[in-house]
Amino acid sequence: MGNPKTVLRLAAVADLHCKKKAADNIGNLISAMAHGADVLLLGGDLCDTGLPEEAEILAREIAGVKVPVVAVLGNHDFEAGKAPEIIEILSNSGVNVLDGKSCEIYGIGFAGTKGFAGGFGERALQPWGETIIKTFVHEAVEEALKLESALAGLRTPKRIALLHYAPIVETVLGEPPGIFPFLGSSRLEDPLNRYPVTAIFHGHAHRGSPEGTTQTGVQVFNVAKSLLQNKTGKHAHAKRAGWWNALRSRRLLH
């Protein structure tokens, strides 16, 4: 989509948790992001309880923007068992919803999937013991394979990865340690280390840390909406003034 740009400006946010009462706030945020960016990235938990009605509200807000939108789903988007409907609604409004797939915009490749839980490093859950544990780990492995497939299909010189769950532990620091295993999986980092990427964006860890790096030195950004809000101050006027600083573009030179 589109010709390559010398500079591509990205604005990213996750965990919008769209519901009827918050529609105006989300519309204002989407509009502000689109005003200063070339591409919008939405890192999952787009809906609050996974209802098609919530997706329709978000789709109406997105339909008014003039820039491409790339998204992945999050765990909340699966709550009502209506994820396929949510994908269809958002896709019909022009959103590139990635679920183990990729797309190219302005010469940049975008690969994405939801990801899954399981923990990090030596403390990651292993497929041993009860069948339900093996099934849980299998889901994490499958999501990592979907990400790898999406990355492998790109032929662009620069690639961006978009997830919901965290691929590294650094960006979940700040959350209670007891829930770290439910916030992401280091299995998601493996394909990111094998296939060169320029940057990685995710959400889910609402009280985590904003930045970290993979083992290969690639920057990872936690763009959970509540985390960004906390960085811009407690007062409404500070939040409005600070949104673009918190959702600042990542400049990718060709």
N, C-alpha and C positions, 0 to 999 in steps of 0.2 A: 504494500500500500504506500503510494507516494514515492517521490524521489529522495535519495539520501540527502541529509542535511549536514552542514558543517558542525552545528551544535544541536543536540537534541535535548530538550528540557522535559524532565519527568516529574510528575507530582504523584505521590503514592500515599495511600491510607488504607487501613484495614479495620475490621470490626465496626462497621457502620451500624449494625443491628437495627436495620430500618423497620420502623413500625409507624402506624398512622399518626400518633401523637407527635412524633419527631420529624415528620416529613419536611416541614419548613426549614428546620435547622440543617438537615441533610441536603436539601436543595440549595441552600446558601453556600454550604461547604463545597459541593460539587461545582457550582458556578464559579466560586472564587478560585478553585484549583484550575479549572479549565481556562480561566482568564490569563493565567501566567505560565501555562505549560503547553507542550506539543502533544503529550500523551498522558493519559490518566491510568494509574494502576490501582486496582482494588483487590486487597489481599484477603478476601474471604470473610465469613460471617456478615454477609451482605444483608441478610434478613435476621430478624430477632428470633422467631420461632419456626422458621422454615416454611412459611405459608406463601402460596402463590400471590395472595393479595398484597403481601409485603413487597414481593418482587415487582409487582405491577406499579406500586408507588415509586420504588427506586427507578424503574424503567422510565417512568414519565419524567423524572428529574434528569435522567441521563440523556433522554431524547432531545433535550434542549441545548446540549453542549455541541460545540463545533469541532471537537478534537477526538481522535480515536481513544477508545477505552478498552483496556485489557483487564480481565478479572479471573480469579479462581474462587471456588466455593470454600466455605469453612464448615466446621462441625455443626453450627447452629442452622446452616442451610439444609442439613439433613434431618433435622429434628422431627419434622412432620411426614417424612417419607415422600416428599414432593420434589426432590432435587431435580429430576428430569424436567419437570414443569418450570422450575425456576430458571434452569438453563435456557429453555425454549423462550420464555418471556424476555429474558435479558438479551438473548441472541437476536430476537426480533426487533429489539430497540437499537441494535447496532453494536452491542458489546461483544468483544472477542472473549468468550468464556473458555478457558483452557483447562482441560481435565486430562493431562497426559498428552497434550497437543502443543503445537507451536504456531506462531504467526510472525509475519515480517511487516514492520511499519517503518517507513523512511530509512530503509536499509539496515535496521536493527532487528535482530531476532529475539522474540519473546517466547520463553518456554515456561509452562506452569502446570501445577497440580496442587491438590489440597494438602497432601502430605498426611502424616499420622504421628501418633505418639509412640512411646517405647523407651525413651531415655537416651542417655548420651555416653559415649566412650565405653569404658570397662564396665559401667553400671547399667548398660542397656539391657533390656529384657531379652533373654535368649529362648529359642524354640525348644524348650525342654519340659517334660512332665505332662501335665494335663492337656487334653486336646484343645481346650478353650485358650490356653496360653499359646499354643502353637498357632492357632487361628489368629490371635491378636498380632503376633509377630509377623505372620504371613501378610497381614494387611499392610504393615509398615514396609515390608520388603516390596510388595506390589506397588505401593505408591512411589518408592524409590526407583523401581524399574520404569514406571510411567514417566517420571521426570527424566530418566536417562534416555528413554526413547524419544521424548520431545526434544531434548538437547541434540541428540544424534541426528535428528532430521533437519537441523538448521545448517545452512551453508553460509551464513552471514559472518563477517569478520568480528562483529561484536554481538554478544548475547546477554540478555537479562533474564534472570530466573525469578519467578513469582510463586510464592507458596502461602499457605495459611499457617501451618505448623513450623516451628523453628528447626533449622538444620544444625544449629550449634548451641552449646549451653550458654555462651557469653551473653546472648541477647535475651535470655530468660532470667538472668541474675537480677534480683530484686523481688522476685516472686518467692513465696514460701518454698524452701528446698523440698519439702515433702511432695509437692505437685510437679516438680521438674519433669518426671517421666511422662506426665500427661500433656506437656506443652510442646513436645517435639521429639525428634529422633535423629541421632547422628547417622543413621542409614541414609537420610536424605543428603548428607554432605558428600557421600561417596561419589555419586555421579557429578556433583559440582566440582569435585577435585579432578575428575577424569576429563571433563569437557570444559575448556576455558570459558569463563563468564566474566562479564565486566562488573556486575553487581547483583546482589540478591536481596529481595524484599519479602517480608512476611509479617504476620500479625499474631493474634492469639494470646500472647503474653502481655496482658493489659498493664501489668506493673513491672515489666521486665526492664531491660536496658536498651537504649536506642541503637547502639552500634556494636559490632564485633567483627571478627575476621575468621575465615576458614583456615584450614591447615596450609593452604596454598597462598594465603594472603589476600583473598578476595573479600571486599567489604560486604557485610551483611547488615541490613537495616530493619529494625523492628518498627513498623509504622502503625501499630495499634492506635486507634483514634484517642482512647483515653490516655495513653502514654504521651502522645503529642500534646494533648490538652494540658496535662500536668506540667509540661515543659514550658508552656506559654503563659502560665500564671493563673491565679484563681478567679480573677475578676473578668467579667464578660468583655469589657473593652480591651483588656490585655489579650484575651483569647482572640478577638477579632483582629487586632493589630499584629499578633504573632503567628497567625495561621500560616502565612506564606513562608515565614522564616522556618517554622517547624516542618512544613511540607515542601521544603526548598527543592529546587530542581537539582538533579544530578546531571552534570554536563558530560556528554559522551562525545569525544572528538573522533571523527573518522580518520 
